[in-house]
Structure formats: C-alpha cells, structure tokens
C-alpha cells in the first residue's frame, strides 16, 4: 500500500486529504508545527480510531524552515507521494506579516524542492497553489497558461513557489505538479475566512447569540468550491502518467453578497438587517475577476466541482448550527 507525506496536515485540506488517503488504504505521515496550542481538532475523528492513529497515521514535528528535520522525516517515511499544503494561507494577514508569508509559502516550497532533488527515491509531489497568483488578470476565466499578476504578498509568494515547482519539473525532471486551487470552503474552514465568518454568524444570529456581523468589502467575487472535492483532485493529479499543472475551480464566480444571501436564507433571515462594514477588514489591494477554467482537470483528471452555492453555504450553516446547539447543550447540562 502506498505511503503519503502531508505538510499542513492539521488544516482544512490536510484533514480531508488524510481521510481520503486513509480510506484508500494509504499510510499517512503528517508534518506538524510545534506550538503551545495543539490545533488538531480537525483530525480528532482519526485519532480516536484505534487501527489508524500511530498505525497508519503518524505525525512528526517540524517547521518548514527546518531543513534537516524535514529531510530526516522524508528519509524515514520514504513516501510515494508528497502533498505540500502548508503555508501562511490568509491573504488579509499577508499584508501584516509579509516576511513570514514569504518565508513559509515561498521559501518553504523551494527548500522542499531542494531536498527532493537530492533524494534517491523521489516521491511524486504536488504543491497546493492558489488563484491569488493571477491577481488582476487580463483574461477571465483563468487557465494554466494565464500570466501571473499577483497583487497581494500571499499571491506574490505563491507565484514564486508555483514557478519554482514548474522549474524543478522541467529542469530536474521531478514529478512535480501545481494544483492551482480557487477558494474552497467547508465546515472546517478557519473562522477568519469570509465564508466561515458568515455562516458562523448566520447560525449565531438565528439562535439569538449575536446581533450583527462586521465585514470588509462586499464587492469581491470568488470562485467558491467545496474542499472535500478539491483534495480528490489533488490525489488524482499524482495518479497521472506525467506531472502537470491544473486549475481546480468550479468555473463560476459569486460575490460576497451572494454568499451572505445564501447563508442567511438558510436560516430564514435577510442579511441586510445584520451586516455592518468595518474598515479594519478592508485590504490595501485585492484580486479581481478570479474565476477558474477547470477544463484541463475535467479532461485529464475526470474531475468536476459538484457542490456550489447555495448548497455550499447550506452545508456550512447547518454544521455551525449543530456545533452551537451542541455547545449550548453542554453548557446547560
Ligand atoms: P481570500 O482572500 O480569497 O483567500 O478569501 P477570504 O475568505 O479571506 O476573502 C474573500 C473575500 O471576502 C475578499 O474579497 C475579502 O476582501 C472579502 N471580505 C469582506 N469582509 C471580510 C472579512 O471580514 N474577512 C475576510 N477574510 N474577508 C472579507
């Protein structure tokens, strides 16, 4: 049975990918950053399965800047596939911490590629890139050949990493792919991303726990898909005869207002009665017209995004309602 190594295993995508690979019979190794808070809630379900944790799922501590440790983990785990998901992934935060963003997202990827270059047994490699590399593109929808014009520190760091992956594939013959993922959401999305912030607030407001929701610009449009489907595309890329880059997207853009309407509709409320705008959440600049053309993924990987708005918002609101109800019951008992 194959072995996979995942950087960023504790994140939204890492947890769904781990579940997918475990269900396919893989042994999974994950790299975790040591911190004083254990942020492993998304993997909880797997930890509690006796035949999985420390039998087919192993965690290792390392920072992406810790080359020696990462090399040791690679030499010990000898993975067939390496999924590189880790990085500072919040676009808004990247304006506050551009150096950290570049350190992890850009240099972290280059360091991994350098380690792979020296290995005798090189795993198949996929870097989870982002639509932010396109920034303000000339063409819409974007595909794998659209020029990169990033307009955020995160986008610039991702563009560097993406181009390095292509360079190492072409120059050193690595089986290295870029999954150019558009926004993908789920109940496991971090609460500071706009979708989850909205669905959590819609649930809390409908239960009378909160009164308003404070947001930044409502003009942005995003191509929002469902994260569990996106990790399936990542896996399919590594099963191809040759490495390539793939846009992973739904092909349809919606505005933040559309997401608000779908989420508040799910609880029978009108978002305009509750949303206020706060300059704190506005960004110095942002990408526009980001919508992906998933044609290559559809043709070569036989992959299409199934779950879209409003269904996506309904799934997330329902999960937030369930979680708030459960915590209220715990508090009452
Ligand atoms: P990303 O920036 O595309 O990775 O995803 P986000 O979920 O962080 O933001 C999506 C869009 O929502 C962007 O256009 C943001 O400017 C907009 N937005 C509006 N209000 C907020 C907010 O309060 N938080 C975040 N994260 N985004 C917001």
Boltz pocket constraint, residues with backbone or C-beta under 6 A from the ligand:
constraints:
  - pocket:
      binder: B
      contacts: [[A, 89], [A, 90], [A, 91], [A, 92], [A, 183], [A, 192], [A, 193], [A, 194], [A, 195], [A, 197], [A, 214], [A, 215], [A, 216], [A, 217], [A, 218], [A, 219], [A, 220], [A, 221], [A, 222], [A, 256], [A, 281], [A, 282], [A, 283], [A, 286]]
      max_distance: 6.0
